[in-house]
Amino acid sequence: MCSIVYGGLDVHLESIQAHLICEETGEVIVEAVLNDRGRFVKAVRRWSKLGELRLCYEASGGGFVVKRWLDEIGVSCEVIAPSLIPRAPGDKVKTDKRDAKKLAIMYKAGALHTVAVPGETEETVRALVRLRHQLTRDMTRSKNRIVKYLRTLGMHWSGKGETWTQKHRAWISGLALDERQRAIVECHLEVLDSATSHRESLDRRIEEIANTEPYRERVQRLMSLKGIGVYSAMVLITEMVDPNRFGKATGVMSYFGLVPRESSSGDSRHTGAITKVGNSHGRWILTEAAWNQMGKPGTCKRVIKHWKTQPDNVVELAKKAEKRLHDKFWGIALRKDRKTAAAAVAREMAGFVWALLMLDAA
């Protein structure tokens, strides 16, 4: 019997390809199992007779279901970050067996990086928060489809003000369209109005969750930063899962893909744009919030009012962040450009977000 058996799982909708390696003997077991809880658990219990199982698989659209099956029967399993798996440039053959084998070998060597696995409740809340962003994208698509279709008819908004105001909607309603053209536009408008209604309802639900434990205090802390509201705070909290796992602020910056690319060799060192490798949703929120740092410190009425409800240590850190981020934005914007400044400020802001969430642990 082996002391430890390392295994890589290539998980698909209908099947799970396993590659197991016995640490002591080097014995290899390759097996494909149906992606069914009963059959998979039965196979895992059979493998357990070989020794202590330590399994892993890539994070994917399948979620954390397989890990939870294994947790229930006491088998160790970790979920691997796909973007950080080492890949050989010359390896152009990809199969389920090869993927499972690669995972097993690298996992045994300790060359893989794991992801944080949220609880089922946390995962549901995160999905709810992400749904809000998806609805916003649906609204944008519907708006673009209407505008582009009207342009094919030679019609475009030339009135004063921005599009999708009440005046713009009234202009669309008053266009001289035939029956079929009107049906196309109204169909798109119905989709837009439906998504808008769902998003408003979702906003209320997210705000309700933000006012409950374990989110309330953390949301209130993050709202002490300029550019961070209830929704933005919920995005950052649900995407980070557990701030304690990062160890230091630079880990959060890297997680959101906000650190610069680097190519160093010998005495030569070159840094480029941010990596954008990591959590894109949180990166987008931080980048949007970074643009709010253009204004002078101490001028945001919403933030000043909110500070009155927060502990002294939170307010002190928030004031420090406001001044530092403002100075950093214009320090870079005047030397380079505002887009570069926003990226740099978003990176710095990630550090302050982590610091606020870790105040109790300090």
C-alpha positions in Angstrom: 0.0 0.0 0.0 1.3 3.5 -1.0 1.6 6.1 1.7 0.4 9.0 -0.6 -1.3 8.8 -4.0 -1.3 12.0 -6.0 -4.0 12.4 -8.6 -5.0 14.7 -11.4 -8.6 14.9 -12.5 -9.7 16.3 -15.9 -13.3 17.1 -15.2 -15.9 17.3 -18.0 -19.7 17.5 -18.1 -20.1 13.7 -18.7 -16.8 12.2 -17.6 -13.8 12.6 -15.3 -10.4 11.4 -16.5 -8.1 10.4 -13.6 -4.4 9.9 -13.5 -3.0 8.6 -10.1 0.6 8.3 -9.1 1.8 6.3 -6.1 4.6 8.2 -4.4 6.6 5.3 -3.1 6.3 2.7 -5.9 5.7 5.0 -8.9 2.7 2.9 -9.9 0.4 4.7 -12.2 -3.4 4.2 -12.5 -5.3 5.7 -15.4 -9.1 5.5 -15.3 -12.1 7.3 -16.8 -15.2 7.6 -14.6 -18.7 9.0 -15.4 -19.3 12.4 -13.9 -22.0 11.0 -11.6 -21.7 11.4 -7.8 -22.5 7.8 -7.0 -20.1 6.2 -9.5 -17.3 8.8 -8.9 -17.4 8.3 -5.1 -17.4 4.6 -5.6 -14.3 4.8 -7.8 -12.6 7.2 -5.3 -13.2 4.8 -2.4 -11.6 2.1 -4.5 -8.6 4.3 -5.2 -8.3 5.0 -1.4 -7.3 1.5 -0.8 -4.0 2.3 -2.5 -3.1 5.0 0.1 -3.9 8.5 1.2 -5.4 10.3 -1.8 -4.5 13.9 -2.7 -6.4 14.9 -5.7 -6.7 18.1 -7.8 -8.5 19.5 -10.8 -8.6 22.7 -12.8 -11.2 25.4 -11.9 -13.8 25.5 -14.7 -17.4 26.1 -15.5 -18.2 23.0 -13.6 -17.6 24.9 -10.3 -16.7 23.2 -7.1 -19.1 20.3 -7.1 -16.5 17.6 -7.5 -14.5 19.0 -4.6 -17.6 19.1 -2.4 -18.2 15.4 -3.2 -14.7 14.6 -2.1 -14.9 16.8 1.0 -18.0 14.8 2.1 -16.1 11.5 2.2 -12.9 13.0 3.7 -10.7 12.9 0.6 -8.2 15.8 0.1 -8.8 17.8 -3.1 -7.6 21.2 -4.3 -8.9 23.3 -7.2 -6.1 24.6 -9.4 -5.9 28.0 -11.1 -5.8 27.3 -14.9 -4.0 30.5 -15.9 -1.0 29.6 -13.6 -0.4 26.1 -14.8 3.1 25.8 -16.4 2.8 25.0 -20.2 5.7 23.9 -22.4 5.8 26.0 -25.7 6.5 22.9 -27.7 3.6 20.8 -26.3 0.9 21.0 -29.0 -1.0 17.8 -28.2 -4.0 18.1 -25.8 -6.1 15.2 -24.7 -8.0 14.4 -21.5 -5.4 11.7 -20.5 -2.5 14.1 -21.1 -4.2 16.9 -19.1 -4.9 14.6 -16.1 -1.3 13.3 -16.3 0.2 16.8 -16.4 -1.9 17.8 -13.4 -0.9 14.8 -11.3 2.8 15.2 -12.1 2.9 19.0 -11.4 0.7 18.6 -8.3 3.1 16.0 -6.9 6.0 18.4 -7.6 4.2 21.3 -5.9 4.2 23.4 -9.0 0.5 24.3 -9.1 -1.4 27.2 -7.5 -4.7 26.7 -5.9 -7.8 28.9 -5.9 -9.9 29.9 -2.9 -13.1 27.7 -2.7 -16.1 29.6 -1.4 -18.8 28.0 0.6 -22.1 27.2 -1.1 -23.7 30.3 0.3 -20.8 32.5 -0.6 -20.8 31.1 -4.1 -24.5 31.8 -4.5 -24.0 35.4 -3.3 -21.1 35.9 -5.7 -23.2 34.5 -8.6 -26.0 37.0 -7.7 -23.5 39.9 -7.7 -22.1 38.8 -11.0 -25.6 38.5 -12.5 -25.9 42.3 -12.0 -22.9 42.8 -14.3 -24.3 40.4 -16.8 -27.7 42.2 -16.9 -25.8 45.5 -17.5 -24.0 44.0 -20.5 -27.4 42.7 -21.8 -28.7 46.3 -21.5 -25.7 47.7 -23.4 -26.1 45.1 -26.2 -29.8 45.9 -26.6 -29.1 49.7 -26.7 -26.3 49.1 -29.3 -28.6 46.9 -31.4 -31.3 49.6 -31.5 -28.9 52.4 -32.4 -27.2 50.3 -35.1 -30.5 49.2 -36.6 -31.8 52.8 -36.8 -28.6 53.8 -38.5 -29.2 51.3 -41.2 -32.5 53.2 -41.8 -30.6 56.5 -42.0 -31.8 57.6 -38.6 -29.5 58.8 -35.8 -29.9 60.9 -32.7 -28.9 64.5 -33.3 -30.6 66.1 -30.3 -29.0 67.8 -27.4 -27.8 65.6 -24.5 -26.8 62.0 -24.2 -28.6 59.0 -25.6 -31.0 56.9 -23.6 -32.5 59.8 -21.7 -36.3 60.4 -21.7 -35.9 62.7 -24.6 -34.0 60.1 -26.6 -36.6 57.5 -25.8 -39.4 59.9 -26.9 -37.4 60.5 -30.1 -37.3 56.8 -30.8 -41.1 56.4 -30.2 -41.8 59.3 -32.6 -39.8 57.9 -35.5 -41.7 57.2 -38.8 -41.3 53.5 -39.0 -43.4 51.0 -40.9 -45.1 48.1 -39.1 -42.2 45.6 -39.5 -39.5 48.2 -38.6 -41.5 49.2 -35.5 -41.8 45.6 -34.5 -38.0 45.1 -34.6 -37.4 48.3 -32.5 -40.1 47.4 -30.0 -38.7 43.9 -29.6 -35.3 45.3 -28.7 -36.9 47.9 -26.3 -38.8 45.1 -24.5 -35.6 43.2 -23.9 -33.9 46.4 -22.7 -36.8 47.3 -20.4 -36.9 43.8 -19.0 -33.2 43.7 -18.2 -33.4 47.2 -16.7 -36.3 46.1 -14.4 -34.4 42.9 -13.4 -31.3 44.9 -12.6 -33.2 47.3 -10.4 -34.7 44.4 -8.5 -31.3 42.8 -8.2 -29.8 46.1 -6.9 -32.3 46.0 -4.0 -31.6 42.4 -3.2 -27.8 43.0 -3.2 -28.3 45.9 -0.9 -30.3 43.8 1.4 -27.5 41.1 1.5 -24.9 43.9 2.1 -26.8 44.9 5.2 -26.6 41.4 6.7 -23.7 39.4 8.2 -21.0 38.6 7.3 -21.0 41.4 4.8 -22.3 44.5 6.6 -19.2 45.6 8.4 -16.8 44.9 5.5 -19.1 46.7 3.0 -19.3 49.7 5.3 -15.5 49.8 5.6 -14.9 49.7 1.8 -17.5 52.4 1.3 -15.2 54.7 3.2 -13.1 54.9 -0.1 -14.0 57.3 -2.8 -15.6 55.6 -5.8 -16.7 52.5 -3.8 -20.5 52.0 -3.3 -22.5 49.1 -2.1 -22.4 47.2 -5.3 -18.6 47.8 -5.8 -17.9 46.7 -2.3 -19.9 43.5 -2.7 -18.0 42.7 -5.9 -14.6 43.1 -4.2 -15.7 41.1 -1.1 -17.3 38.2 -3.0 -14.5 37.9 -5.6 -11.7 38.0 -2.9 -13.5 35.3 -0.8 -11.0 35.5 2.0 -8.6 38.4 2.3 -6.5 36.5 4.8 -5.2 34.2 2.1 -3.2 36.9 0.4 -0.7 37.5 3.1 0.2 41.0 1.9 -1.3 43.7 -0.4 0.8 42.8 -3.4 -1.0 39.4 -3.5 -4.3 41.2 -4.0 -2.9 43.4 -6.7 -1.6 40.3 -8.5 -4.9 38.5 -8.0 -6.8 41.3 -9.8 -4.2 41.4 -12.6 -3.1 44.9 -11.8 0.7 44.3 -11.5 2.9 45.3 -14.5 4.3 42.8 -16.9 8.0 42.3 -16.5 10.8 40.9 -18.7 14.2 40.7 -17.0 17.4 39.1 -18.0 20.8 39.8 -16.5 21.1 43.5 -16.0 18.2 44.3 -18.3 14.8 44.9 -16.8 11.7 46.0 -18.7 8.2 46.5 -17.3 5.1 47.0 -19.4 1.3 47.3 -19.1 -0.6 45.4 -16.4 -0.9 41.7 -16.8 -4.7 41.5 -16.8 -4.2 37.9 -15.6 -6.6 37.3 -12.7 -10.0 38.3 -11.6 -11.4 40.6 -14.4 -14.6 41.6 -12.5 -12.8 43.0 -9.5 -10.2 44.7 -11.8 -13.0 46.5 -13.7 -14.5 47.7 -10.4 -11.1 49.1 -9.1 -10.3 50.7 -12.5 -13.7 52.5 -12.5 -13.2 53.6 -8.9 -9.7 54.9 -9.8 -11.2 57.6 -12.1 -12.9 59.0 -9.0 -9.6 59.9 -7.5 -9.2 62.8 -9.9 -11.1 65.1 -7.6 -9.5 66.9 -4.7 -9.4 65.1 -1.3 -12.1 66.1 1.2 -14.7 67.2 -1.4 -16.8 64.1 -1.7 -19.9 64.7 0.4 -21.0 61.1 0.3 -17.7 59.9 1.7 -17.5 62.7 4.3 -20.9 61.8 5.6 -20.1 58.1 5.6 -16.9 58.6 7.7 -19.0 59.9 10.6 -20.4 56.4 11.0 -17.1 54.6 10.9 -14.4 53.8 13.6 -11.4 56.1 13.8 -8.9 53.6 12.4 -11.1 53.1 9.3 -11.5 56.8 8.7 -7.7 57.4 9.2 -6.8 54.8 6.6 -9.5 56.0 4.2 -8.2 59.6 4.4 -4.7 58.4 3.8 -5.9 56.5 0.8 -7.8 59.5 -0.6 -4.8 61.8 -0.5 -2.3 59.2 -1.7 -4.5 58.0 -4.6 -5.2 61.6 -5.7 -1.5 62.5 -5.6 -0.6 59.4 -7.5 -3.2 59.9 -10.2 -2.1 63.4 -11.1 1.6 62.6 -10.5 1.4 60.0 -13.3 -1.2 61.7 -15.5 0.9 64.8 -15.9 4.0 62.7 -16.8 2.3 60.2 -19.0 -1.5 59.9 -19.5 -4.7 59.5 -17.5 -5.3 55.9 -18.6 -1.9 54.8 -17.3 -2.6 56.8 -14.1 -6.0 55.0 -13.6 -4.3 51.6 -13.9 -1.6 52.5 -11.4 -4.2 54.0 -9.0 -6.4 50.9 -9.3 -3.4 48.8 -8.3 -2.7 51.0 -5.3 -6.4 51.0 -4.4 -6.4 47.2 -4.3 -3.9 47.5 -1.5 -6.0 49.8 0.5 -9.1 47.6 0.0 -7.1 44.7 1.5 -5.8 46.8 4.3 -9.3 47.9 5.3 -10.6 44.3 5.3 -7.6 43.2 7.4 -7.8 45.9 10.1 -9.0 43.4 12.7 -6.3 41.0 11.9 -3.5 43.6 12.2 
